[in-house]
Amino acid sequence: MLNILQINTKRGASVVKQILFFARGNEDKRSLVQVKHLLLDVQQMAQVTFPKSIEFRRHIDDNLWMVTADTTQVHQVFMNLAVNARDAMPNGGTLTITAENKLK
């Protein structure tokens, strides 16, 4: 639990930096991101903090492609989606995380 708090404290600091980025117009920090790791982290965080009435399932390709993005921003998007799903299930339910490679 302490490790999760430390990680999220760092993320919180990064979110503040993002706000400053938008306010000041600083350059972004894009890098190759392994989306699978971010999704697993979001699931772990959600399982610890969301109500126990929410069941988690995941279907993530083993060879999910990496993307070029700002890690903190992508993580925040996934976390927001999970929170929205939680809020849409006040009586509990199943939150399924699915990610797959797809060509246009």
C-alpha positions in Angstrom: 0.0 0.0 0.0 2.9 2.4 0.8 4.4 1.7 -2.6 1.1 2.6 -4.3 1.0 5.8 -2.3 4.5 6.8 -3.3 3.8 6.1 -6.9 0.6 8.1 -6.8 2.4 11.0 -5.0 4.8 11.1 -7.9 2.0 11.0 -10.4 0.2 13.8 -8.5 3.4 16.0 -8.8 3.4 15.1 -12.5 -0.2 16.2 -12.9 0.7 19.6 -11.3 3.6 19.9 -13.8 1.1 19.2 -16.6 -1.1 22.0 -15.4 1.9 24.3 -15.4 2.8 23.0 -18.9 -0.6 24.1 -20.2 -0.3 27.4 -18.4 3.2 28.2 -19.5 3.4 26.3 -22.8 6.5 24.2 -21.9 7.5 21.3 -24.2 5.9 18.0 -23.5 7.7 14.8 -22.5 6.7 12.2 -25.0 8.4 8.8 -25.0 7.7 5.2 -25.9 5.0 4.0 -23.6 4.1 0.4 -22.9 0.3 0.8 -22.6 -0.1 -2.6 -21.0 1.9 -1.6 -17.9 -0.2 1.5 -17.5 -3.4 -0.4 -17.7 -2.2 -3.0 -15.2 -1.2 -0.2 -12.8 -4.6 1.5 -13.2 -6.3 -1.8 -12.4 -4.1 -2.4 -9.4 -4.8 1.1 -8.1 -8.5 0.8 -8.7 -8.8 -2.6 -7.0 -7.3 -1.1 -3.9 -9.3 2.1 -3.8 -12.7 1.2 -5.5 -15.6 -0.4 -3.6 -15.3 -4.2 -3.2 -18.7 -4.5 -5.0 -16.8 -3.8 -8.3 -15.3 -6.9 -10.0 -12.4 -6.4 -12.3 -11.6 -8.3 -15.5 -9.0 -7.6 -18.1 -8.3 -8.7 -21.7 -5.0 -7.2 -22.8 -3.0 -8.5 -25.8 0.3 -10.0 -24.7 2.1 -8.2 -27.5 0.4 -4.9 -27.2 2.2 -2.2 -29.3 4.1 0.6 -27.7 2.9 4.2 -28.4 4.6 7.5 -28.3 2.9 9.6 -25.7 3.3 11.4 -22.4 3.1 8.6 -19.8 1.4 10.7 -17.2 -1.2 12.0 -19.5 -2.1 8.5 -20.8 -2.2 7.2 -17.3 -4.5 10.0 -16.3 -6.8 9.3 -19.2 -7.0 5.6 -18.2 -7.6 6.5 -14.5 -10.4 8.9 -15.5 -12.1 6.2 -17.6 -11.9 3.8 -14.6 -13.3 6.4 -12.2 -16.1 7.2 -14.7 -16.9 3.5 -14.9 -16.9 3.3 -11.1 -19.3 6.2 -10.8 -21.6 4.6 -13.4 -22.0 1.5 -11.1 -23.1 2.9 -7.7 -24.4 -0.6 -6.8 -21.4 -2.5 -8.1 -20.7 -4.4 -11.3 -17.9 -5.5 -13.5 -15.2 -3.2 -14.9 -13.5 -4.8 -17.8 -10.3 -3.4 -19.2 -9.6 -4.4 -22.8 -6.7 -3.5 -25.1 -5.7 -4.9 -28.4 -3.7 -4.0 -31.4 -5.8 -2.8 -34.3 -4.9 -1.4 -37.7 -7.2 1.2 -39.3 
